[in-house]
Amino acid sequence: MKGKVLLLTFIIYGCLSCYAQQFVITLDGNAHILSYNDLKIIHESKVKKYSANALYLDYDNLRNSCGNNELLFDQKRETEFANRIIVISGYVKQVRKSFLDEYIVELGTTETWAFDIGIVYPKRISNAMINELLTLKAGDYFEAFAVTRNTYMYVDVPVWNSNGVYRTEP
């Protein structure tokens, strides 16, 4: 009986490792750098969509589920909230540059206590992407692939490195 359980566990693990998609992500500051092929797979796959409000509410629900236990909340932020690949959408409140020279598109939220959600593009993005960001105005609808942090206030756009320039599209 023990051998059968062990064999079944091995088979399940083997199947999961074959079908589960793991991406190798390297960090350069806040830039989440993937390979060209991994970014292409992400763009072709069905990724869960969140509005700016929905992302805040997901974070708030996670906080509420922990009661008043900040240690548990810290652990769940790292294991359940951070490092998820999502599509974030909403209406532009402003576009700005951070003090780290990153480009930030802020999406407004309608929740009373929520801050705006910043979509962070690394400073070494392509001129085509910079030109696209230059065309955005307050009130424009905006959508992007993003990697969540351990807070709802900022998400990072995944990129691939093309000769020292970070590109957002495969």
N, C-alpha and C positions, 0 to 999 in steps of 0.2 A: 504494500500500500504506500509506504514511504517513497519507494522508487517511482511509482506512478505519479505521485504529486510532484516530485522533483522533475520528472520528465515533462509533465504538463507545464510546469513553471518555466522550464527551459524553452519549450516550444513557444509559449506565449511571449516570452522575452525576445526570442529570435524574430517572431513575426512583427512585434512592435518596433524593434530596431530597424527592420527592413522598411517599414511603412512610415515611421515617424521621421519628420523632416527636421534636421538640426542645421542651423546656419552658423558659420563661423563669423563672429562679429569682432572686429578690433576697434578700439577706441582711440581717437585723436582729439583730446579735450572732450567736447560733447558730441563729436562726430562719430556716428555709428557706421563703420565702413564694412561693407560686404563685398563679396566677389560679384562680378558682372552677372554670372549665371544665377547666383542666389537672389540678387535683386530682381532679375527677370522672372524667376519662379514666384517671388512675392507678388509682383505686379500681375501675374497671370492667375494667381490663386484667389479664392474667396476669403477675404479678410473681414473680420467683424468691423462694422462701421459704428462710430460714435459721433454724436453731435457734441459740441462743446459742453452743453448742459448735461448730456448723458454721461460724459466722462467725469464731470464733477460729481454727479449723483452716485455713480459707481464707487468713487472714492469715499464719499460721505457714507454710503451704505456699508462699506468695508469698515469704516471707523465705528459706526453704530453697532455692527455685529460683534465688535470686540468689547462692548460694554465700556468700562472705564479703565481697561487694562492697556496702558500705553506700550508695555513690552510686547504684548500679543499683537497690537496694531503695528508696531515697528516691524515685527517679523512678517506679518501678512502683507505689508506694503512691499517688502523685498521679494517675497515668494509668490504672491498672487497678483500684485498690481504692476510692479516694475517689469520692464523688459518684454512687454507684449507688443507684437506688431499689429497695428490697427490702422483704420482709415479714420481720420479726424475731419470733421466738417463744421462749418458755421459761417457766420458773417464777420467780415473784417472790421475790427475796431480801429486798428492802426498798424502800420508797417514801420519798423525801426531797426536800427543797428544797436547791438549791445556794446558794453564797454570792452568786450572781448572780440569785437569786430564781427560777431555773428549776425546773421540777418534773422529778424523775428517778425513773424506775422501773428498779431494778436487777434484771437477770436473772442468776441464778447459773449458773456453768459447772462442769463436773465435771473439767475438765482441771487437772492438778496445778499448772502454772505460770501458768495464765490468771487474769486478774482478772475480776470480774463485769462485765457489759456494761450500761452505762447508756443508757436510752432517754430522750432529753432533750426535754421539752416547754417551749416558751417561756413566759415569765412572764405574758404577756398572753393566756392561753387563756381560753375561755369558762367560766362558772360550772358549766355542765353537765359539762364535761370535768374540772374540779377535783373535782366531786362524784363522778364516776366513779373518779378516782384515789384519793379518800378511802375508797372501799369495798374497795380491794385489800388483801390480807393476804399475808404470807409463805406460799409454797407454792401460791398461785393461779396457774393457767395464764394467760399474757398474750401477746397478739399485736398488732402494730402495723405500719403502713407506716413506713418510715424511709429516710433518706438517710445513706449511710455517710460517715464522715470518713476521714482518712488513717491512722487507728488503729482497731483493733477495739473499744477500750474504751468508746467513745461513738458513738451514732448519733442523728440528729436527726429528729423527726417533722415531715413537711412540713405546712404550714398555708396557709390563705388569709385575707386580711384583710377582716373584716366590720366596718367602722366603728371601727377601732382595736382590735378584739378578734380574736385569732387563733383560727380554727376548724379543727378537724382533720378534720371530715366534710364532704363536699360537700352 
